[in-house]
Amino acid sequence: MLSLVSVSVNFAGLQVLEDVNLTIPEGGIFGLIGPNGAGKSTVFNLITGLLRPSAGAIEFLGGSIQGLAPFRITRAGIARTFQNIRVFKEMSVLNNVLVGSGDHSGYGAARAFMPWHRFRATEQSERATARALLGKVGLEGKAGLLAGTLSYGEQRRLEIARALATQPKLLLLDEPAAGMNSAEKQQLMSEIVNLEASGMTILIIEHDMRFIMKLCHRIAVLNFGRLIAQGTPDAIRRHPEVIEAYLGRDE
């Protein structure tokens, strides 16, 4: 589904990513881990068009997405959440999700001339879809609340619902469990498993190793901008370079 081929990124002479090769097949839950500053969010920014690689190629579903504007990459079928929460706090929970569906809903000049009955039916359909997405993340009872009144963990789940509203084939989750307690993490894990069961491919950045090891089928590990390991959770857990990256070298 997604391939990064020999991708490198330089910022003013600083090597942020170096010759990264990463392949995500269709279906499944994949983890991207590494210490702080390893380059994980840079990978997400490259995939979603917020950054361009200094070298290498990025392909999605067999076609290049390199150089495309972020909204075109979203239309192609890639959605993401962010490490720092970016909900519209003064809007309702439901309207936050409707923002995500805007690219598929036909808003624009033509819609202004739509017959009232068709406009009303379309709007009701979109709201029903948004409510269903809130149900997938456990927020169905909070649609009318202001997003800013939700707890930290609920705002993270709202971001996921908004990303789902773009109808993605590939969902990128940047530290979705950050700030959640153990019960919230368990609920989130169940919701992600359900999304994967529905046919979605999911790539996750996460620092909670217990969460990532229980959830993911395969894991890739970055350290200082280099991909040092890829494999199953068991293989990653025992990989000497991964142990050294997290625990340091025993002198």
Buried (B, 14 or more C-beta within 10 A) or exposed (E): BBBBBEBBBBEEEEBBBBBBEBBBEEEBBBBBBBEEEBBBBBBBBBBBBEBEBBEBEBBBBEEEBBEBEEEEBBBBBBBBBBEEBEBBEEBBBBBBBBBBBEBEBEBEEEEEEBEEEEEEEBBEEBBEBBBEBBEBBBBBEBBEBBBEEBEEBBBBBBBBBBBBBBBBBBBBBBBBBBEBEEEBBBBBBEBBBEBBEEEBBBBBBBBBBEBBBEBBBBBBBBBBBBBBBBBEBEEBEEBEEBBEBEEEEEE
